[in-house]
Amino acid sequence: MAVQPEGTPCWADATFADLAGAKRFYGAVLGWTFDEGAEEYGGYSQAYADGKPVAALAPPMPGQEPGPAGWCLYLASPDVAATAAAVRDRGGEVLMGPMEVGDFGSMLLAREPGGTTFGAWQANRHEGFGAYGQPGAFAWAEVYTREPERTDAFFPAVFPYRLKRMADEHIDFKVFQLGDTPVLGRMRMGEEFPPEVPPYINVYFGVADCDAAVAAATGNGGTLLAGPMDTPFGRFASVRDPQGAPFSVIDLSAAQGEMPDLSDDAA
């Protein structure tokens, strides 16, 4: 696939203390296969769906204390050094990088003012996701934050996003768009989230059957958090893997109902 426009979600990875266990779980739930992971890159192991690269799993870096498991979403950048400067200028924190990763590309990890961690990826030989939306591949993502005003101000200042509000009186949900294309959601974390749950980016992976994926997840040590439920976007459910990383599965072919209206954000 070609290099994606700036701000497009282009890669996802996660670090697990039990890498072998994570591979068994995601292989069972999403049908992923894995490469062995080069030793020179710390055992970073790429996942494949139908032979196409869709994500990666990795063990903690040597000397690194294992932290809470979680998925990191990377947004495409034509210049990660410039992205790092924009992150700092807009009140964010650069956690790692910018740094080259061999001839694959360059990356950074950052934290936005609302508390969510994300990455930026400047592609070279590795262009990112080899597929979108198909079973096993990235389908969507949402920033979950308790400080939406800070999050809403930050991302459009760092990436060329337009901010849209979903017309739903029951939730505070907005969408970051590139032109007319929605690329990332933003959800306010309400009281249903315990205080100890940090802000995070919820990554959705496509599946052929949402209910079967949930059964595979719970049958392999995962926990059902919400759903399955039918929506205009597809039938989806949110789960937590056995090591604590939340994510969602969605059957995009099972959409039901009318799409909600999106309006220009007045905030």
LOPAMI-739431 format. One record per residue (C-alpha): residue in one letter; x, y, z. Coordinates in nm, 3 decimals, always signed. Layout:
<pts>
PT   resn         X         Y         Z
PT      A         X         Y         Z
...
</pts>
This chain:
<pts>
PT   resn         X         Y         Z
PT      M    +0.000    +0.000    +0.000
PT      A    +0.109    +0.356    -0.060
PT      V    +0.226    +0.584    +0.219
PT      Q    -0.084    +0.725    +0.388
PT      P    -0.176    +1.095    +0.419
PT      E    -0.058    +1.275    +0.732
PT      G    -0.272    +1.187    +1.034
PT      T    -0.403    +0.858    +0.894
PT      P    -0.383    +0.564    +1.137
PT      C    -0.111    +0.354    +0.979
PT      W    +0.013    +0.099    +1.236
PT      A    -0.061    -0.055    +1.575
PT      D    +0.150    -0.252    +1.818
PT      A    +0.145    -0.371    +2.177
PT      T    +0.400    -0.486    +2.435
PT      F    +0.331    -0.798    +2.639
PT      A    +0.521    -0.955    +2.927
PT      D    +0.400    -1.294    +2.800
PT      L    +0.460    -1.262    +2.427
PT      A    +0.392    -1.629    +2.353
PT      G    +0.061    -1.608    +2.538
PT      A    -0.037    -1.293    +2.347
PT      K    +0.036    -1.466    +2.017
PT      R    -0.183    -1.762    +2.114
PT      F    -0.468    -1.533    +2.214
PT      Y    -0.467    -1.306    +1.909
PT      G    -0.407    -1.600    +1.678
PT      A    -0.722    -1.764    +1.817
PT      V    -0.936    -1.448    +1.811
PT      L    -0.821    -1.273    +1.494
PT      G    -0.659    -1.556    +1.300
PT      W    -0.320    -1.387    +1.302
PT      T    +0.003    -1.557    +1.210
PT      F    +0.339    -1.417    +1.320
PT      D    +0.698    -1.389    +1.214
PT      E    +0.967    -1.471    +1.467
PT      G    +1.080    -1.113    +1.525
PT      A    +1.436    -1.004    +1.460
PT      E    +1.664    -1.011    +1.765
PT      E    +1.819    -0.680    +1.660
PT      Y    +1.474    -0.519    +1.704
PT      G    +1.409    -0.673    +2.045
PT      G    +1.189    -0.957    +1.925
PT      Y    +0.935    -0.721    +1.766
PT      S    +0.703    -0.973    +1.597
PT      Q    +0.482    -0.873    +1.307
PT      A    +0.127    -1.012    +1.278
PT      Y    -0.031    -1.108    +0.947
PT      A    -0.389    -1.153    +0.826
PT      D    -0.423    -1.332    +0.494
PT      G    -0.049    -1.280    +0.447
PT      K    -0.065    -0.902    +0.493
PT      P    +0.102    -0.712    +0.781
PT      V    -0.165    -0.577    +1.017
PT      A    +0.000    -0.517    +1.359
PT      A    +0.290    -0.622    +1.579
PT      L    +0.349    -0.768    +1.925
PT      A    +0.667    -0.724    +2.124
PT      P    +0.822    -0.820    +2.457
PT      P    +0.935    -0.546    +2.699
PT      M    +1.268    -0.391    +2.610
PT      P    +1.565    -0.517    +2.813
PT      G    +1.568    -0.342    +3.151
PT      Q    +1.216    -0.209    +3.099
PT      E    +0.969    -0.268    +3.380
PT      P    +0.659    -0.436    +3.234
PT      G    +0.376    -0.183    +3.243
PT      P    +0.004    -0.227    +3.176
PT      A    -0.056    -0.397    +2.843
PT      G    -0.222    -0.178    +2.582
PT      W    -0.240    -0.106    +2.213
PT      C    -0.053    +0.189    +2.064
PT      L    -0.186    +0.349    +1.746
PT      Y    +0.057    +0.523    +1.508
PT      L    -0.048    +0.815    +1.290
PT      A    +0.123    +0.880    +0.958
PT      S    +0.373    +1.167    +0.954
PT      P    +0.581    +1.300    +0.665
PT      D    +0.840    +1.428    +0.917
PT      V    +0.845    +1.288    +1.272
PT      A    +1.090    +1.556    +1.387
PT      A    +0.837    +1.823    +1.286
PT      T    +0.559    +1.621    +1.450
PT      A    +0.762    +1.601    +1.772
PT      A    +0.806    +1.978    +1.771
PT      A    +0.432    +2.028    +1.715
PT      V    +0.352    +1.786    +2.000
PT      R    +0.568    +1.988    +2.241
PT      D    +0.439    +2.323    +2.115
PT      R    +0.079    +2.213    +2.177
PT      G    +0.132    +2.092    +2.532
PT      G    +0.200    +1.726    +2.464
PT      E    +0.496    +1.518    +2.579
PT      V    +0.737    +1.323    +2.359
PT      L    +0.808    +0.994    +2.536
PT      M    +1.046    +0.833    +2.287
PT      G    +1.222    +0.945    +1.972
PT      P    +1.216    +1.069    +1.710
PT      M    +1.431    +0.774    +1.605
PT      E    +1.507    +0.575    +1.295
PT      V    +1.412    +0.208    +1.292
PT      G    +1.664    +0.067    +1.048
PT      D    +1.547    +0.133    +0.695
PT      F    +1.185    +0.066    +0.788
PT      G    +1.106    +0.425    +0.885
PT      S    +1.120    +0.665    +1.178
PT      M    +0.896    +0.683    +1.483
PT      L    +0.810    +0.861    +1.801
PT      L    +0.586    +0.795    +2.098
PT      A    +0.399    +1.082    +2.258
PT      R    +0.132    +1.165    +2.513
PT      E    -0.135    +1.422    +2.434
PT      P    -0.255    +1.665    +2.705
PT      G    -0.565    +1.453    +2.772
PT      G    -0.342    +1.163    +2.872
PT      T    -0.357    +0.919    +2.581
PT      T    -0.037    +0.775    +2.439
PT      F    +0.002    +0.749    +2.062
PT      G    +0.276    +0.710    +1.804
PT      A    +0.375    +0.878    +1.480
PT      W    +0.533    +0.687    +1.192
PT      Q    +0.732    +0.828    +0.900
PT      A    +0.737    +0.545    +0.651
PT      N    +1.036    +0.430    +0.456
PT      R    +1.049    +0.060    +0.360
PT      H    +0.765    -0.026    +0.600
PT      E    +0.457    +0.165    +0.484
PT      G    +0.231    +0.044    +0.768
PT      F    -0.089    -0.158    +0.749
PT      G    -0.102    -0.394    +0.454
PT      A    -0.482    -0.403    +0.473
PT      Y    -0.773    -0.210    +0.624
PT      G    -1.113    -0.333    +0.736
PT      Q    -1.089    -0.695    +0.630
PT      P    -1.105    -0.971    +0.894
PT      G    -0.795    -0.949    +1.113
PT      A    -0.702    -0.600    +0.995
PT      F    -0.733    -0.256    +1.154
PT      A    -1.081    -0.110    +1.107
PT      W    -1.115    +0.198    +1.332
PT      A    -0.990    +0.360    +1.653
PT      E    -1.116    +0.598    +1.920
PT      V    -0.936    +0.815    +2.173
PT      Y    -1.090    +0.763    +2.519
PT      T    -1.018    +1.065    +2.738
PT      R    -1.144    +1.232    +3.056
PT      E    -1.025    +1.572    +2.931
PT      P    -1.191    +1.600    +2.589
PT      E    -1.142    +1.975    +2.558
PT      R    -0.764    +1.933    +2.574
PT      T    -0.769    +1.635    +2.340
PT      D    -0.994    +1.816    +2.092
PT      A    -0.762    +2.116    +2.082
PT      F    -0.444    +1.911    +2.051
PT      F    -0.495    +1.670    +1.764
PT      P    -0.617    +1.919    +1.499
PT      A    -0.324    +2.143    +1.590
PT      V    -0.069    +1.866    +1.531
PT      F    -0.237    +1.687    +1.238
PT      P    -0.449    +1.836    +0.957
PT      Y    -0.781    +1.724    +1.107
PT      R    -1.128    +1.874    +1.088
PT      L    -1.332    +1.811    +1.403
PT      K    -1.693    +1.695    +1.376
PT      R    -1.948    +1.633    +1.652
PT      M    -2.185    +1.337    +1.645
PT      A    -2.549    +1.433    +1.698
PT      D    -2.624    +1.213    +2.001
PT      E    -2.743    +1.364    +2.328
PT      H    -2.641    +1.052    +2.522
PT      I    -2.269    +1.058    +2.452
PT      D    -1.993    +1.311    +2.394
PT      F    -1.840    +1.173    +2.076
PT      K    -1.645    +1.355    +1.807
PT      V    -1.470    +1.253    +1.488
PT      F    -1.139    +1.370    +1.345
PT      Q    -1.156    +1.390    +0.966
PT      L    -0.901    +1.430    +0.690
PT      G    -1.098    +1.628    +0.436
PT      D    -1.432    +1.447    +0.429
PT      T    -1.289    +1.114    +0.547
PT      P    -1.336    +1.015    +0.914
PT      V    -1.014    +0.862    +1.043
PT      L    -1.032    +0.868    +1.424
PT      G    -1.298    +0.899    +1.694
PT      R    -1.290    +1.071    +2.034
PT      M    -1.501    +0.951    +2.327
PT      R    -1.540    +1.118    +2.668
PT      M    -1.480    +0.864    +2.945
PT      G    -1.777    +0.864    +3.181
PT      E    -1.848    +0.720    +3.522
PT      E    -1.865    +0.371    +3.376
PT      F    -1.485    +0.378    +3.362
PT      P    -1.325    +0.314    +3.703
PT      P    -1.079    +0.587    +3.811
PT      E    -0.786    +0.348    +3.780
PT      V    -0.847    +0.299    +3.406
PT      P    -0.614    +0.544    +3.228
PT      P    -0.703    +0.724    +2.905
PT      Y    -0.627    +0.506    +2.603
PT      I    -0.686    +0.455    +2.234
PT      N    -0.935    +0.177    +2.162
PT      V    -0.830    -0.006    +1.844
PT      Y    -1.091    -0.197    +1.643
PT      F    -0.996    -0.501    +1.437
PT      G    -1.222    -0.644    +1.168
PT      V    -1.373    -0.990    +1.207
PT      A    -1.599    -1.205    +0.990
PT      D    -1.834    -1.285    +1.282
PT      C    -1.843    -1.064    +1.592
PT      D    -2.012    -1.321    +1.817
PT      A    -1.767    -1.593    +1.718
PT      A    -1.474    -1.358    +1.788
PT      V    -1.615    -1.279    +2.133
PT      A    -1.656    -1.649    +2.205
PT      A    -1.296    -1.708    +2.100
PT      A    -1.177    -1.419    +2.318
PT      T    -1.361    -1.527    +2.632
PT      G    -1.277    -1.891    +2.566
PT      N    -0.907    -1.804    +2.560
PT      G    -0.895    -1.601    +2.883
PT      G    -1.025    -1.264    +2.763
PT      T    -1.302    -1.059    +2.925
PT      L    -1.609    -0.915    +2.754
PT      L    -1.642    -0.543    +2.837
PT      A    -1.937    -0.441    +2.618
PT      G    -2.156    -0.590    +2.346
PT      P    -2.191    -0.751    +2.108
PT      M    -2.417    -0.479    +1.972
PT      D    -2.551    -0.373    +1.634
PT      T    -2.470    -0.024    +1.505
PT      P    -2.480    +0.161    +1.172
PT      F    -2.104    +0.097    +1.150
PT      G    -2.120    -0.279    +1.208
PT      R    -2.173    -0.533    +1.485
PT      F    -1.903    -0.485    +1.746
PT      A    -1.790    -0.577    +2.095
PT      S    -1.522    -0.450    +2.331
PT      V    -1.301    -0.701    +2.509
PT      R    -0.990    -0.714    +2.725
PT      D    -0.718    -0.966    +2.652
PT      P    -0.578    -1.190    +2.928
PT      Q    -0.291    -0.947    +2.994
PT      G    -0.522    -0.648    +3.034
PT      A    -0.512    -0.475    +2.693
PT      P    -0.854    -0.348    +2.578
PT      F    -0.955    -0.358    +2.211
PT      S    -1.266    -0.406    +2.001
PT      V    -1.375    -0.641    +1.725
PT      I    -1.619    -0.536    +1.453
PT      D    -1.797    -0.707    +1.167
PT      L    -1.824    -0.422    +0.917
PT      S    -2.056    -0.625    +0.693
PT      A    -2.326    -0.641    +0.964
PT      A    -2.414    -0.271    +0.980
PT      Q    -2.770    -0.190    +1.088
PT      G    -2.955    +0.141    +1.118
PT      E    -2.903    +0.490    +0.982
PT      M    -2.571    +0.665    +1.007
PT      P    -2.570    +0.947    +1.268
PT      D    -2.533    +1.306    +1.157
PT      L    -2.199    +1.478    +1.196
PT      S    -2.180    +1.856    +1.229
PT      D    -1.893    +2.102    +1.247
PT      D    -1.772    +2.133    +1.604
PT      A    -1.851    +2.471    +1.754
PT      A    -1.621    +2.433    +2.055
</pts>
